């Protein structure tokens, strides 16, 4: 799973430019560099992120091609809990 920081930045810049009043000189929009601002998350980080977004252990296991035991291990959960 990759999270693109550049797309978040461009969205924030776009929103700020829309909300701001037009000044005498407009700033040029930054160009998106597809690979430069991409963060590669470890498997454990992906599990934590999906769990914090409200996904169930079974959903996380399925989407990351892991066993539920592996997901529970990353989250320090017991299989019955």
Secondary structure by P-SEA (a helix, b strand, c coil): ccccaaaaaaaaaaaaaaaccccccccccccccccccbbbbcaaaaaaaaaaacccaaaaaaaacccaaaaaaaacccccc
